[in-house]
Amino acid sequence: MSIVVDTLIKKNVEDILVVPVNFSYDRLLEGNYIREQLGQPKVNESFASAALGLWNSLQTKYGNARVDFGHPFSMRVSF
């Protein structure tokens, strides 16, 4: 965002429109970190276990995904 604001402040462009975007899912895509949250040591991963985890995540159904777009707003008005 600082690159956008700096470009506008230096007047390299007249205006920049920002479009807010939200991604939401029925099920979280993050891993399970319960062991680490309980203070237990992290189990080291190997390439094989990482590849297996990726394969399993690609085979899992995550339900519906939704993408929402907000109303674009001008950055020029902010300055």
mmCIF file of the N, C-alpha and C atoms, coordinates in Angstrom:
data_MODEL
# 
_entry.id   MODEL 
# 
loop_
_atom_site.group_PDB 
_atom_site.id 
_atom_site.type_symbol 
_atom_site.label_atom_id 
_atom_site.label_alt_id 
_atom_site.label_comp_id 
_atom_site.label_asym_id 
_atom_site.label_entity_id 
_atom_site.label_seq_id 
_atom_site.pdbx_PDB_ins_code 
_atom_site.Cartn_x 
_atom_site.Cartn_y 
_atom_site.Cartn_z 
_atom_site.occupancy 
_atom_site.B_iso_or_equiv 
_atom_site.pdbx_formal_charge 
_atom_site.auth_seq_id 
_atom_site.auth_comp_id 
_atom_site.auth_asym_id 
_atom_site.auth_atom_id 
_atom_site.pdbx_PDB_model_num 
ATOM 1   N N  . MET A 1 1  ? 0.824   -1.180  0.000   1.00 0.00 ? 1  MET A N  1 
ATOM 2   C CA . MET A 1 1  ? 0.000   0.000   0.000   1.00 0.00 ? 1  MET A CA 1 
ATOM 3   C C  . MET A 1 1  ? 0.877   1.257   0.000   1.00 0.00 ? 1  MET A C  1 
ATOM 4   N N  . SER A 1 2  ? 2.053   1.161   0.616   1.00 0.00 ? 2  SER A N  1 
ATOM 5   C CA . SER A 1 2  ? 2.916   2.345   0.654   1.00 0.00 ? 2  SER A CA 1 
ATOM 6   C C  . SER A 1 2  ? 3.372   2.748   -0.741  1.00 0.00 ? 2  SER A C  1 
ATOM 7   N N  . ILE A 1 3  ? 3.572   1.771   -1.629  1.00 0.00 ? 3  ILE A N  1 
ATOM 8   C CA . ILE A 1 3  ? 3.968   2.093   -3.000  1.00 0.00 ? 3  ILE A CA 1 
ATOM 9   C C  . ILE A 1 3  ? 2.866   2.891   -3.689  1.00 0.00 ? 3  ILE A C  1 
ATOM 10  N N  . VAL A 1 4  ? 1.619   2.490   -3.455  1.00 0.00 ? 4  VAL A N  1 
ATOM 11  C CA . VAL A 1 4  ? 0.479   3.191   -4.054  1.00 0.00 ? 4  VAL A CA 1 
ATOM 12  C C  . VAL A 1 4  ? 0.391   4.618   -3.517  1.00 0.00 ? 4  VAL A C  1 
ATOM 13  N N  . VAL A 1 5  ? 0.498   4.763   -2.207  1.00 0.00 ? 5  VAL A N  1 
ATOM 14  C CA . VAL A 1 5  ? 0.393   6.087   -1.586  1.00 0.00 ? 5  VAL A CA 1 
ATOM 15  C C  . VAL A 1 5  ? 1.562   6.977   -2.012  1.00 0.00 ? 5  VAL A C  1 
ATOM 16  N N  . ASP A 1 6  ? 2.777   6.432   -2.032  1.00 0.00 ? 6  ASP A N  1 
ATOM 17  C CA . ASP A 1 6  ? 3.937   7.220   -2.452  1.00 0.00 ? 6  ASP A CA 1 
ATOM 18  C C  . ASP A 1 6  ? 3.787   7.702   -3.897  1.00 0.00 ? 6  ASP A C  1 
ATOM 19  N N  . THR A 1 7  ? 3.276   6.835   -4.767  1.00 0.00 ? 7  THR A N  1 
ATOM 20  C CA . THR A 1 7  ? 3.064   7.213   -6.161  1.00 0.00 ? 7  THR A CA 1 
ATOM 21  C C  . THR A 1 7  ? 2.076   8.361   -6.263  1.00 0.00 ? 7  THR A C  1 
ATOM 22  N N  . LEU A 1 8  ? 1.043   8.316   -5.454  1.00 0.00 ? 8  LEU A N  1 
ATOM 23  C CA . LEU A 1 8  ? 0.029   9.373   -5.471  1.00 0.00 ? 8  LEU A CA 1 
ATOM 24  C C  . LEU A 1 8  ? 0.581   10.675  -4.889  1.00 0.00 ? 8  LEU A C  1 
ATOM 25  N N  . ILE A 1 9  ? 1.340   10.582  -3.804  1.00 0.00 ? 9  ILE A N  1 
ATOM 26  C CA . ILE A 1 9  ? 1.916   11.783  -3.174  1.00 0.00 ? 9  ILE A CA 1 
ATOM 27  C C  . ILE A 1 9  ? 2.902   12.467  -4.114  1.00 0.00 ? 9  ILE A C  1 
ATOM 28  N N  . LYS A 1 10 ? 3.711   11.680  -4.846  1.00 0.00 ? 10 LYS A N  1 
ATOM 29  C CA . LYS A 1 10 ? 4.675   12.247  -5.785  1.00 0.00 ? 10 LYS A CA 1 
ATOM 30  C C  . LYS A 1 10 ? 4.007   12.771  -7.053  1.00 0.00 ? 10 LYS A C  1 
ATOM 31  N N  . LYS A 1 11 ? 2.693   12.592  -7.144  1.00 0.00 ? 11 LYS A N  1 
ATOM 32  C CA . LYS A 1 11 ? 1.889   13.060  -8.279  1.00 0.00 ? 11 LYS A CA 1 
ATOM 33  C C  . LYS A 1 11 ? 2.338   12.447  -9.606  1.00 0.00 ? 11 LYS A C  1 
ATOM 34  N N  . ASN A 1 12 ? 2.780   11.168  -9.532  1.00 0.00 ? 12 ASN A N  1 
ATOM 35  C CA . ASN A 1 12 ? 3.091   10.431  -10.755 1.00 0.00 ? 12 ASN A CA 1 
ATOM 36  C C  . ASN A 1 12 ? 1.815   10.017  -11.476 1.00 0.00 ? 12 ASN A C  1 
ATOM 37  N N  . VAL A 1 13 ? 0.726   9.932   -10.733 1.00 0.00 ? 13 VAL A N  1 
ATOM 38  C CA . VAL A 1 13 ? -0.597  9.630   -11.297 1.00 0.00 ? 13 VAL A CA 1 
ATOM 39  C C  . VAL A 1 13 ? -1.605  10.590  -10.690 1.00 0.00 ? 13 VAL A C  1 
ATOM 40  N N  . GLU A 1 14 ? -2.729  10.805  -11.376 1.00 0.00 ? 14 GLU A N  1 
ATOM 41  C CA . GLU A 1 14 ? -3.751  11.723  -10.864 1.00 0.00 ? 14 GLU A CA 1 
ATOM 42  C C  . GLU A 1 14 ? -4.595  11.098  -9.766  1.00 0.00 ? 14 GLU A C  1 
ATOM 43  N N  . ASP A 1 15 ? -4.919  9.827   -9.919  1.00 0.00 ? 15 ASP A N  1 
ATOM 44  C CA . ASP A 1 15 ? -5.814  9.165   -8.962  1.00 0.00 ? 15 ASP A CA 1 
ATOM 45  C C  . ASP A 1 15 ? -5.570  7.666   -9.007  1.00 0.00 ? 15 ASP A C  1 
ATOM 46  N N  . ILE A 1 16 ? -5.890  7.006   -7.909  1.00 0.00 ? 16 ILE A N  1 
ATOM 47  C CA . ILE A 1 16 ? -5.823  5.549   -7.818  1.00 0.00 ? 16 ILE A CA 1 
ATOM 48  C C  . ILE A 1 16 ? -7.119  5.072   -7.203  1.00 0.00 ? 16 ILE A C  1 
ATOM 49  N N  . LEU A 1 17 ? -7.747  4.113   -7.861  1.00 0.00 ? 17 LEU A N  1 
ATOM 50  C CA . LEU A 1 17 ? -8.961  3.512   -7.319  1.00 0.00 ? 17 LEU A CA 1 
ATOM 51  C C  . LEU A 1 17 ? -8.606  2.205   -6.624  1.00 0.00 ? 17 LEU A C  1 
ATOM 52  N N  . VAL A 1 18 ? -9.110  2.039   -5.408  1.00 0.00 ? 18 VAL A N  1 
ATOM 53  C CA . VAL A 1 18 ? -8.872  0.828   -4.622  1.00 0.00 ? 18 VAL A CA 1 
ATOM 54  C C  . VAL A 1 18 ? -10.180 0.059   -4.542  1.00 0.00 ? 18 VAL A C  1 
ATOM 55  N N  . VAL A 1 19 ? -10.113 -1.255  -4.826  1.00 0.00 ? 19 VAL A N  1 
ATOM 56  C CA . VAL A 1 19 ? -11.290 -2.110  -4.759  1.00 0.00 ? 19 VAL A CA 1 
ATOM 57  C C  . VAL A 1 19 ? -11.089 -3.098  -3.607  1.00 0.00 ? 19 VAL A C  1 
ATOM 58  N N  . PRO A 1 20 ? -11.872 -2.968  -2.515  1.00 0.00 ? 20 PRO A N  1 
ATOM 59  C CA . PRO A 1 20 ? -11.767 -3.925  -1.416  1.00 0.00 ? 20 PRO A CA 1 
ATOM 60  C C  . PRO A 1 20 ? -12.255 -5.307  -1.866  1.00 0.00 ? 20 PRO A C  1 
ATOM 61  N N  . VAL A 1 21 ? -11.512 -6.362  -1.497  1.00 0.00 ? 21 VAL A N  1 
ATOM 62  C CA . VAL A 1 21 ? -11.871 -7.729  -1.870  1.00 0.00 ? 21 VAL A CA 1 
ATOM 63  C C  . VAL A 1 21 ? -11.808 -8.603  -0.624  1.00 0.00 ? 21 VAL A C  1 
ATOM 64  N N  . ASN A 1 22 ? -12.801 -9.475  -0.460  1.00 0.00 ? 22 ASN A N  1 
ATOM 65  C CA . ASN A 1 22 ? -12.838 -10.407 0.660   1.00 0.00 ? 22 ASN A CA 1 
ATOM 66  C C  . ASN A 1 22 ? -13.017 -11.821 0.123   1.00 0.00 ? 22 ASN A C  1 
ATOM 67  N N  . PHE A 1 23 ? -12.183 -12.760 0.610   1.00 0.00 ? 23 PHE A N  1 
ATOM 68  C CA . PHE A 1 23 ? -12.305 -14.172 0.279   1.00 0.00 ? 23 PHE A CA 1 
ATOM 69  C C  . PHE A 1 23 ? -12.765 -14.911 1.530   1.00 0.00 ? 23 PHE A C  1 
ATOM 70  N N  . SER A 1 24 ? -13.820 -15.721 1.418   1.00 0.00 ? 24 SER A N  1 
ATOM 71  C CA . SER A 1 24 ? -14.263 -16.505 2.566   1.00 0.00 ? 24 SER A CA 1 
ATOM 72  C C  . SER A 1 24 ? -14.579 -17.926 2.116   1.00 0.00 ? 24 SER A C  1 
ATOM 73  N N  . TYR A 1 25 ? -14.376 -18.872 3.032   1.00 0.00 ? 25 TYR A N  1 
ATOM 74  C CA . TYR A 1 25 ? -14.549 -20.287 2.761   1.00 0.00 ? 25 TYR A CA 1 
ATOM 75  C C  . TYR A 1 25 ? -15.415 -20.900 3.851   1.00 0.00 ? 25 TYR A C  1 
ATOM 76  N N  . ASP A 1 26 ? -16.055 -22.035 3.523   1.00 0.00 ? 26 ASP A N  1 
ATOM 77  C CA . ASP A 1 26 ? -16.812 -22.773 4.532   1.00 0.00 ? 26 ASP A CA 1 
ATOM 78  C C  . ASP A 1 26 ? -15.875 -23.415 5.548   1.00 0.00 ? 26 ASP A C  1 
ATOM 79  N N  . ARG A 1 27 ? -14.683 -23.787 5.107   1.00 0.00 ? 27 ARG A N  1 
ATOM 80  C CA . ARG A 1 27 ? -13.725 -24.471 5.969   1.00 0.00 ? 27 ARG A CA 1 
ATOM 81  C C  . ARG A 1 27 ? -12.367 -23.791 5.839   1.00 0.00 ? 27 ARG A C  1 
ATOM 82  N N  . LEU A 1 28 ? -11.668 -23.627 6.947   1.00 0.00 ? 28 LEU A N  1 
ATOM 83  C CA . LEU A 1 28 ? -10.359 -22.977 6.916   1.00 0.00 ? 28 LEU A CA 1 
ATOM 84  C C  . LEU A 1 28 ? -9.347  -23.838 6.189   1.00 0.00 ? 28 LEU A C  1 
ATOM 85  N N  . LEU A 1 29 ? -8.451  -23.203 5.471   1.00 0.00 ? 29 LEU A N  1 
ATOM 86  C CA . LEU A 1 29 ? -7.427  -23.919 4.721   1.00 0.00 ? 29 LEU A CA 1 
ATOM 87  C C  . LEU A 1 29 ? -6.139  -24.099 5.511   1.00 0.00 ? 29 LEU A C  1 
ATOM 88  N N  . GLU A 1 30 ? -6.025  -23.450 6.663   1.00 0.00 ? 30 GLU A N  1 
ATOM 89  C CA . GLU A 1 30 ? -4.796  -23.534 7.439   1.00 0.00 ? 30 GLU A CA 1 
ATOM 90  C C  . GLU A 1 30 ? -4.644  -24.911 8.068   1.00 0.00 ? 30 GLU A C  1 
ATOM 91  N N  . GLY A 1 31 ? -3.432  -25.206 8.456   1.00 0.00 ? 31 GLY A N  1 
ATOM 92  C CA . GLY A 1 31 ? -3.139  -26.495 9.080   1.00 0.00 ? 31 GLY A CA 1 
ATOM 93  C C  . GLY A 1 31 ? -3.628  -26.563 10.517  1.00 0.00 ? 31 GLY A C  1 
ATOM 94  N N  . ASN A 1 32 ? -3.383  -27.693 11.125  1.00 0.00 ? 32 ASN A N  1 
ATOM 95  C CA . ASN A 1 32 ? -3.793  -27.941 12.501  1.00 0.00 ? 32 ASN A CA 1 
ATOM 96  C C  . ASN A 1 32 ? -2.570  -27.758 13.404  1.00 0.00 ? 32 ASN A C  1 
ATOM 97  N N  . TYR A 1 33 ? -2.601  -26.758 14.259  1.00 0.00 ? 33 TYR A N  1 
ATOM 98  C CA . TYR A 1 33 ? -1.448  -26.432 15.102  1.00 0.00 ? 33 TYR A CA 1 
ATOM 99  C C  . TYR A 1 33 ? -1.743  -26.656 16.587  1.00 0.00 ? 33 TYR A C  1 
ATOM 100 N N  . ILE A 1 34 ? -2.634  -27.573 16.900  1.00 0.00 ? 34 ILE A N  1 
ATOM 101 C CA . ILE A 1 34 ? -3.037  -27.796 18.287  1.00 0.00 ? 34 ILE A CA 1 
ATOM 102 C C  . ILE A 1 34 ? -1.847  -28.233 19.132  1.00 0.00 ? 34 ILE A C  1 
ATOM 103 N N  . ARG A 1 35 ? -1.005  -29.136 18.616  1.00 0.00 ? 35 ARG A N  1 
ATOM 104 C CA . ARG A 1 35 ? 0.168   -29.600 19.386  1.00 0.00 ? 35 ARG A CA 1 
ATOM 105 C C  . ARG A 1 35 ? 1.067   -28.422 19.758  1.00 0.00 ? 35 ARG A C  1 
ATOM 106 N N  . GLU A 1 36 ? 1.313   -27.539 18.814  1.00 0.00 ? 36 GLU A N  1 
ATOM 107 C CA . GLU A 1 36 ? 2.179   -26.397 19.092  1.00 0.00 ? 36 GLU A CA 1 
ATOM 108 C C  . GLU A 1 36 ? 1.529   -25.424 20.065  1.00 0.00 ? 36 GLU A C  1 
ATOM 109 N N  . GLN A 1 37 ? 0.206   -25.246 19.971  1.00 0.00 ? 37 GLN A N  1 
ATOM 110 C CA . GLN A 1 37 ? -0.494  -24.355 20.893  1.00 0.00 ? 37 GLN A CA 1 
ATOM 111 C C  . GLN A 1 37 ? -0.492  -24.910 22.308  1.00 0.00 ? 37 GLN A C  1 
ATOM 112 N N  . LEU A 1 38 ? -0.399  -26.227 22.443  1.00 0.00 ? 38 LEU A N  1 
ATOM 113 C CA . LEU A 1 38 ? -0.331  -26.846 23.767  1.00 0.00 ? 38 LEU A CA 1 
ATOM 114 C C  . LEU A 1 38 ? 1.085   -26.845 24.327  1.00 0.00 ? 38 LEU A C  1 
ATOM 115 N N  . GLY A 1 39 ? 2.038   -26.297 23.573  1.00 0.00 ? 39 GLY A N  1 
ATOM 116 C CA . GLY A 1 39 ? 3.410   -26.190 24.050  1.00 0.00 ? 39 GLY A CA 1 
ATOM 117 C C  . GLY A 1 39 ? 4.277   -27.379 23.706  1.00 0.00 ? 39 GLY A C  1 
ATOM 118 N N  . GLN A 1 40 ? 3.760   -28.326 22.948  1.00 0.00 ? 40 GLN A N  1 
ATOM 119 C CA . GLN A 1 40 ? 4.553   -29.482 22.560  1.00 0.00 ? 40 GLN A CA 1 
ATOM 120 C C  . GLN A 1 40 ? 5.488   -29.082 21.420  1.00 0.00 ? 40 GLN A C  1 
ATOM 121 N N  . PRO A 1 41 ? 6.641   -29.735 21.309  1.00 0.00 ? 41 PRO A N  1 
ATOM 122 C CA . PRO A 1 41 ? 7.586   -29.351 20.263  1.00 0.00 ? 41 PRO A CA 1 
ATOM 123 C C  . PRO A 1 41 ? 7.028   -29.632 18.868  1.00 0.00 ? 41 PRO A C  1 
ATOM 124 N N  . LYS A 1 42 ? 7.451   -28.802 17.924  1.00 0.00 ? 42 LYS A N  1 
ATOM 125 C CA . LYS A 1 42 ? 7.024   -28.969 16.536  1.00 0.00 ? 42 LYS A CA 1 
ATOM 126 C C  . LYS A 1 42 ? 7.697   -30.200 15.949  1.00 0.00 ? 42 LYS A C  1 
ATOM 127 N N  . VAL A 1 43 ? 6.920   -30.983 15.231  1.00 0.00 ? 43 VAL A N  1 
ATOM 128 C CA . VAL A 1 43 ? 7.456   -32.166 14.576  1.00 0.00 ? 43 VAL A CA 1 
ATOM 129 C C  . VAL A 1 43 ? 8.095   -31.733 13.260  1.00 0.00 ? 43 VAL A C  1 
ATOM 130 N N  . ASN A 1 44 ? 9.350   -32.106 13.051  1.00 0.00 ? 44 ASN A N  1 
ATOM 131 C CA . ASN A 1 44 ? 10.038  -31.737 11.819  1.00 0.00 ? 44 ASN A CA 1 
ATOM 132 C C  . ASN A 1 44 ? 9.391   -32.432 10.622  1.00 0.00 ? 44 ASN A C  1 
ATOM 133 N N  . GLU A 1 45 ? 9.264   -31.684 9.537   1.00 0.00 ? 45 GLU A N  1 
ATOM 134 C CA . GLU A 1 45 ? 8.674   -32.235 8.323   1.00 0.00 ? 45 GLU A CA 1 
ATOM 135 C C  . GLU A 1 45 ? 9.769   -32.663 7.357   1.00 0.00 ? 45 GLU A C  1 
ATOM 136 N N  . SER A 1 46 ? 9.489   -33.708 6.630   1.00 0.00 ? 46 SER A N  1 
ATOM 137 C CA . SER A 1 46 ? 10.370  -34.113 5.539   1.00 0.00 ? 46 SER A CA 1 
ATOM 138 C C  . SER A 1 46 ? 9.701   -33.721 4.232   1.00 0.00 ? 46 SER A C  1 
ATOM 139 N N  . PHE A 1 47 ? 10.431  -33.858 3.152   1.00 0.00 ? 47 PHE A N  1 
ATOM 140 C CA . PHE A 1 47 ? 9.839   -33.556 1.853   1.00 0.00 ? 47 PHE A CA 1 
ATOM 141 C C  . PHE A 1 47 ? 8.651   -34.468 1.583   1.00 0.00 ? 47 PHE A C  1 
ATOM 142 N N  . ALA A 1 48 ? 8.784   -35.747 1.949   1.00 0.00 ? 48 ALA A N  1 
ATOM 143 C CA . ALA A 1 48 ? 7.703   -36.709 1.706   1.00 0.00 ? 48 ALA A CA 1 
ATOM 144 C C  . ALA A 1 48 ? 6.450   -36.353 2.499   1.00 0.00 ? 48 ALA A C  1 
ATOM 145 N N  . SER A 1 49 ? 6.616   -35.952 3.764   1.00 0.00 ? 49 SER A N  1 
ATOM 146 C CA . SER A 1 49 ? 5.436   -35.604 4.566   1.00 0.00 ? 49 SER A CA 1 
ATOM 147 C C  . SER A 1 49 ? 4.789   -34.313 4.060   1.00 0.00 ? 49 SER A C  1 
ATOM 148 N N  . ALA A 1 50 ? 5.600   -33.366 3.572   1.00 0.00 ? 50 ALA A N  1 
ATOM 149 C CA . ALA A 1 50 ? 5.042   -32.136 3.008   1.00 0.00 ? 50 ALA A CA 1 
ATOM 150 C C  . ALA A 1 50 ? 4.287   -32.433 1.711   1.00 0.00 ? 50 ALA A C  1 
ATOM 151 N N  . ALA A 1 51 ? 4.846   -33.299 0.869   1.00 0.00 ? 51 ALA A N  1 
ATOM 152 C CA . ALA A 1 51 ? 4.179   -33.671 -0.381  1.00 0.00 ? 51 ALA A CA 1 
ATOM 153 C C  . ALA A 1 51 ? 2.880   -34.415 -0.086  1.00 0.00 ? 51 ALA A C  1 
ATOM 154 N N  . LEU A 1 52 ? 2.903   -35.302 0.908   1.00 0.00 ? 52 LEU A N  1 
ATOM 155 C CA . LEU A 1 52 ? 1.693   -36.034 1.291   1.00 0.00 ? 52 LEU A CA 1 
ATOM 156 C C  . LEU A 1 52 ? 0.636   -35.075 1.831   1.00 0.00 ? 52 LEU A C  1 
ATOM 157 N N  . GLY A 1 53 ? 1.046   -34.101 2.629   1.00 0.00 ? 53 GLY A N  1 
ATOM 158 C CA . GLY A 1 53 ? 0.110   -33.105 3.148   1.00 0.00 ? 53 GLY A CA 1 
ATOM 159 C C  . GLY A 1 53 ? -0.513  -32.287 2.037   1.00 0.00 ? 53 GLY A C  1 
ATOM 160 N N  . LEU A 1 54 ? 0.289   -31.903 1.056   1.00 0.00 ? 54 LEU A N  1 
ATOM 161 C CA . LEU A 1 54 ? -0.231  -31.158 -0.097  1.00 0.00 ? 54 LEU A CA 1 
ATOM 162 C C  . LEU A 1 54 ? -1.223  -32.013 -0.876  1.00 0.00 ? 54 LEU A C  1 
ATOM 163 N N  . TRP A 1 55 ? -0.874  -33.269 -1.106  1.00 0.00 ? 55 TRP A N  1 
ATOM 164 C CA . TRP A 1 55 ? -1.766  -34.172 -1.834  1.00 0.00 ? 55 TRP A CA 1 
ATOM 165 C C  . TRP A 1 55 ? -3.099  -34.329 -1.090  1.00 0.00 ? 55 TRP A C  1 
ATOM 166 N N  . ASN A 1 56 ? -3.027  -34.537 0.214   1.00 0.00 ? 56 ASN A N  1 
ATOM 167 C CA . ASN A 1 56 ? -4.257  -34.700 1.013   1.00 0.00 ? 56 ASN A CA 1 
ATOM 168 C C  . ASN A 1 56 ? -5.109  -33.442 0.994   1.00 0.00 ? 56 ASN A C  1 
ATOM 169 N N  . SER A 1 57 ? -4.472  -32.278 1.018   1.00 0.00 ? 57 SER A N  1 
ATOM 170 C CA . SER A 1 57 ? -5.254  -31.034 1.015   1.00 0.00 ? 57 SER A CA 1 
ATOM 171 C C  . SER A 1 57 ? -5.930  -30.821 -0.338  1.00 0.00 ? 57 SER A C  1 
ATOM 172 N N  . LEU A 1 58 ? -5.298  -31.282 -1.418  1.00 0.00 ? 58 LEU A N  1 
ATOM 173 C CA . LEU A 1 58 ? -5.916  -31.155 -2.740  1.00 0.00 ? 58 LEU A CA 1 
ATOM 174 C C  . LEU A 1 58 ? -7.090  -32.116 -2.909  1.00 0.00 ? 58 LEU A C  1 
ATOM 175 N N  . GLN A 1 59 ? -7.101  -33.193 -2.148  1.00 0.00 ? 59 GLN A N  1 
ATOM 176 C CA . GLN A 1 59 ? -8.166  -34.185 -2.238  1.00 0.00 ? 59 GLN A CA 1 
ATOM 177 C C  . GLN A 1 59 ? -9.345  -33.854 -1.322  1.00 0.00 ? 59 GLN A C  1 
ATOM 178 N N  . THR A 1 60 ? -9.163  -32.915 -0.416  1.00 0.00 ? 60 THR A N  1 
ATOM 179 C CA . THR A 1 60 ? -10.188 -32.568 0.568   1.00 0.00 ? 60 THR A CA 1 
ATOM 180 C C  . THR A 1 60 ? -11.173 -31.577 -0.025  1.00 0.00 ? 60 THR A C  1 
ATOM 181 N N  . LYS A 1 61 ? -12.437 -31.767 0.280   1.00 0.00 ? 61 LYS A N  1 
ATOM 182 C CA . LYS A 1 61 ? -13.464 -30.827 -0.173  1.00 0.00 ? 61 LYS A CA 1 
ATOM 183 C C  . LYS A 1 61 ? -13.605 -29.734 0.893   1.00 0.00 ? 61 LYS A C  1 
ATOM 184 N N  . TYR A 1 62 ? -13.467 -28.507 0.470   1.00 0.00 ? 62 TYR A N  1 
ATOM 185 C CA . TYR A 1 62 ? -13.513 -27.376 1.392   1.00 0.00 ? 62 TYR A CA 1 
ATOM 186 C C  . TYR A 1 62 ? -14.849 -26.650 1.377   1.00 0.00 ? 62 TYR A C  1 
ATOM 187 N N  . GLY A 1 63 ? -15.811 -27.168 0.649   1.00 0.00 ? 63 GLY A N  1 
ATOM 188 C CA . GLY A 1 63 ? -17.118 -26.526 0.620   1.00 0.00 ? 63 GLY A CA 1 
ATOM 189 C C  . GLY A 1 63 ? -17.132 -25.358 -0.340  1.00 0.00 ? 63 GLY A C  1 
ATOM 190 N N  . ASN A 1 64 ? -17.937 -24.390 -0.030  1.00 0.00 ? 64 ASN A N  1 
ATOM 191 C CA . ASN A 1 64 ? -18.111 -23.231 -0.909  1.00 0.00 ? 64 ASN A CA 1 
ATOM 192 C C  . ASN A 1 64 ? -17.063 -22.162 -0.638  1.00 0.00 ? 64 ASN A C  1 
ATOM 193 N N  . ALA A 1 65 ? -16.665 -21.502 -1.692  1.00 0.00 ? 65 ALA A N  1 
ATOM 194 C CA . ALA A 1 65 ? -15.786 -20.336 -1.579  1.00 0.00 ? 65 ALA A CA 1 
ATOM 195 C C  . ALA A 1 65 ? -16.580 -19.140 -2.089  1.00 0.00 ? 65 ALA A C  1 
ATOM 196 N N  . ARG A 1 66 ? -16.351 -18.011 -1.470  1.00 0.00 ? 66 ARG A N  1 
ATOM 197 C CA . ARG A 1 66 ? -17.074 -16.808 -1.858  1.00 0.00 ? 66 ARG A CA 1 
ATOM 198 C C  . ARG A 1 66 ? -16.089 -15.652 -1.978  1.00 0.00 ? 66 ARG A C  1 
ATOM 199 N N  . VAL A 1 67 ? -16.260 -14.862 -3.028  1.00 0.00 ? 67 VAL A N  1 
ATOM 200 C CA . VAL A 1 67 ? -15.444 -13.667 -3.235  1.00 0.00 ? 67 VAL A CA 1 
ATOM 201 C C  . VAL A 1 67 ? -16.388 -12.478 -3.294  1.00 0.00 ? 67 VAL A C  1 
ATOM 202 N N  . ASP A 1 68 ? -16.179 -11.508 -2.409  1.00 0.00 ? 68 ASP A N  1 
ATOM 203 C CA . ASP A 1 68 ? -17.002 -10.300 -2.378  1.00 0.00 ? 68 ASP A CA 1 
ATOM 204 C C  . ASP A 1 68 ? -16.138 -9.094  -2.738  1.00 0.00 ? 68 ASP A C  1 
ATOM 205 N N  . PHE A 1 69 ? -16.684 -8.227  -3.574  1.00 0.00 ? 69 PHE A N  1 
ATOM 206 C CA . PHE A 1 69 ? -16.002 -6.995  -3.976  1.00 0.00 ? 69 PHE A CA 1 
ATOM 207 C C  . PHE A 1 69 ? -16.760 -5.816  -3.400  1.00 0.00 ? 69 PHE A C  1 
ATOM 208 N N  . GLY A 1 70 ? -16.027 -4.906  -2.737  1.00 0.00 ? 70 GLY A N  1 
ATOM 209 C CA . GLY A 1 70 ? -16.633 -3.692  -2.206  1.00 0.00 ? 70 GLY A CA 1 
ATOM 210 C C  . GLY A 1 70 ? -16.681 -2.613  -3.267  1.00 0.00 ? 70 GLY A C  1 
ATOM 211 N N  . HIS A 1 71 ? -17.226 -1.481  -2.901  1.00 0.00 ? 71 HIS A N  1 
ATOM 212 C CA . HIS A 1 71 ? -17.290 -0.345  -3.822  1.00 0.00 ? 71 HIS A CA 1 
ATOM 213 C C  . HIS A 1 71 ? -15.905 0.280   -3.952  1.00 0.00 ? 71 HIS A C  1 
ATOM 214 N N  . PRO A 1 72 ? -15.452 0.514   -5.173  1.00 0.00 ? 72 PRO A N  1 
ATOM 215 C CA . PRO A 1 72 ? -14.157 1.168   -5.360  1.00 0.00 ? 72 PRO A CA 1 
ATOM 216 C C  . PRO A 1 72 ? -14.161 2.564   -4.735  1.00 0.00 ? 72 PRO A C  1 
ATOM 217 N N  . PHE A 1 73 ? -13.028 2.948   -4.183  1.00 0.00 ? 73 PHE A N  1 
ATOM 218 C CA . PHE A 1 73 ? -12.927 4.309   -3.646  1.00 0.00 ? 73 PHE A CA 1 
ATOM 219 C C  . PHE A 1 73 ? -11.642 4.960   -4.146  1.00 0.00 ? 73 PHE A C  1 
ATOM 220 N N  . SER A 1 74 ? -11.686 6.267   -4.248  1.00 0.00 ? 74 SER A N  1 
ATOM 221 C CA . SER A 1 74 ? -10.588 7.048   -4.765  1.00 0.00 ? 74 SER A CA 1 
ATOM 222 C C  . SER A 1 74 ? -9.588  7.369   -3.652  1.00 0.00 ? 74 SER A C  1 
ATOM 223 N N  . MET A 1 75 ? -8.330  7.234   -3.948  1.00 0.00 ? 75 MET A N  1 
ATOM 224 C CA . MET A 1 75 ? -7.296  7.623   -2.991  1.00 0.00 ? 75 MET A CA 1 
ATOM 225 C C  . MET A 1 75 ? -7.051  9.127   -3.044  1.00 0.00 ? 75 MET A C  1 
ATOM 226 N N  . ARG A 1 76 ? -7.415  9.775   -4.128  1.00 0.00 ? 76 ARG A N  1 
ATOM 227 C CA . ARG A 1 76 ? -7.189  11.206  -4.263  1.00 0.00 ? 76 ARG A CA 1 
ATOM 228 C C  . ARG A 1 76 ? -8.000  11.980  -3.221  1.00 0.00 ? 76 ARG A C  1 
ATOM 229 N N  . VAL A 1 77 ? -9.173  11.513  -2.883  1.00 0.00 ? 77 VAL A N  1 
ATOM 230 C CA . VAL A 1 77 ? -10.033 12.178  -1.917  1.00 0.00 ? 77 VAL A CA 1 
ATOM 231 C C  . VAL A 1 77 ? -9.392  12.171  -0.538  1.00 0.00 ? 77 VAL A C  1 
ATOM 232 N N  . SER A 1 78 ? -8.552  11.147  -0.259  1.00 0.00 ? 78 SER A N  1 
ATOM 233 C CA . SER A 1 78 ? -7.948  10.988  1.066   1.00 0.00 ? 78 SER A CA 1 
ATOM 234 C C  . SER A 1 78 ? -6.870  12.013  1.354   1.00 0.00 ? 78 SER A C  1 
ATOM 235 N N  . PHE A 1 79 ? -6.351  12.707  0.340   1.00 0.00 ? 79 PHE A N  1 
ATOM 236 C CA . PHE A 1 79 ? -5.237  13.637  0.553   1.00 0.00 ? 79 PHE A CA 1 
ATOM 237 C C  . PHE A 1 79 ? -5.690  15.050  0.407   1.00 0.00 ? 79 PHE A C  1 
# 
